[in-house]
């Protein structure tokens, strides 16, 4: 929790990659849908145009507009976003155990993974591509179940 608070105090870095300049990938669309809100304004992503991918600490997330670039992340929005990610993930991508409310986590290639135990973070780090794919599959399944 302390780490999330420290990260939330960070400014969005200027290394934003404008999604407007390029077509959104399927991965981007899935993560935007799961993240749902801007970490700065709390606005629904997509309500202000195409979301912009930014780096906050080691994590890649999306902001709603150019006006949110170089702004400070709001802790309450950061917490909501991470609750959204954890809920959508639902299970540990390694052991497939249901996530506890106090699940451990790691960031690999800009994506946050919640895990059931610390050894799972090492497994994800050893094969990030496989687990990034698994994470997208878990998110997509969650989004589909919400549409029913």
N, C-alpha and C positions, 0 to 999 in steps of 0.2 A: 504494500500500500504506500509506503514511503516513497518508493521509486516512482509510482504513478503520480504522486503529488509533486515530486521533483520534476518529472517530465512535463506535467501540466503547467509548471511555472516557466517552462521554456517558451521562447518565441518560435513561431513557425519559421523555418529557415527559408532563405531566399532561393534555394535550389528547387523551386517549384517547377514542375513540368506541366505546362498547360495542356490539359486534355482537349482544349478547344483547338489546339494546333494539330491535333492528330485524332484519328478515330479511336473511340474508347474500345478497349479490348473486352472480351467476355469476362476476364478476370476483374478488370476495373468495374464493370457493370455490377458484378456480383458483390464486390466489396463496398461499392457505393450503396447498394440496396441494404446490405447488412448494417453498415455504419449508420446510415439513416440521417444523421444530423451533422452540422458543421461544429467542430470543436471550439470555434470562436464565437459565432453568433447564436448557435443553437437552431438555426433555420434548417428546414428539411433540405437535404442535398437535391439539387435539380430545380429548386424553386427560384434560383437566381441565375439560371443558365447552367451550362455544363460545369460540373465540379472540377476543381483543380487539385491535382495530386501534389502533396507536399511532404516534407520530412520533418517530423517532430521527434527530436532525439534520434533514436535508431529506427523509429517506426514510420512507415508510409501510411498516410491517411489523406482524406480529401477535405478541402474547404469549399464553401459555397460560392465564393466570388473573389475577384482580385482585391477587393476592399479588405478582405480578411488576411491577406498576405502580410507578413511582418507584424502581426498582432499577437497578443498573449492568449494562450489557450485558457479557457475557463474551466476550472476544476470540475464543476458540476456537469458540464457537457462532456468532458473527458471521461468521467465516471460512467455516464450514460452510454457513451460509445463502447466502452470496454464491457459493460454489461450486455450490450447488444451482440458484441463479438462472442462472448462466452456463451450466451444463451443460444445463438445460432450454431455454434460449434457443438455444444451439447455433450460430447464425449471426447475422451483422450484419443487423438488420432493414431497413437501407437498401440495402446492396450485395449482401446475401445471401451474403457470403463466410463461410467457416468461421471461427469465433473462435479466435484464438491464445490460449495460456495467459496471455499478458500483454496481453490486450485492454484497450483504453481503455474508459472508461465515463462516463456522465453520468446525472444524476437529473432527470427531468422529471415534474412533477405527482406527486411522491412515489414514482415508480417508477424503478428502476435499469435502464438500458439499457447493454449491452455492445456496442461497435462495433469495426469493423475499422480505422478511422482517425479522427483528430480532425474532419475535415470532416463526417463523418456525424453528429456530435453537433449541429452547426448545423442540419442538415436535419431532425433529430428535433424540435429546438426550434421550427422554423418550422411544423411540422404535427403537433403532439403527439397529437391525437385519432387520426389515421390510424396512427401508430406505436404508440400504446397498444393499439389494436385488433390490430395485427400482433403485438405482444408477447404478448398473451393467446392468439392463434392458435398461436404458436410453443410457448408453455407447454402448451397443451391437446394439441397434437400429441405433445409429449414425454411427457406423462402417459399418453396413449392407447397409445403405443408401449411403455411400461413395463408396461402391463396385459396385453400379449400374451404 
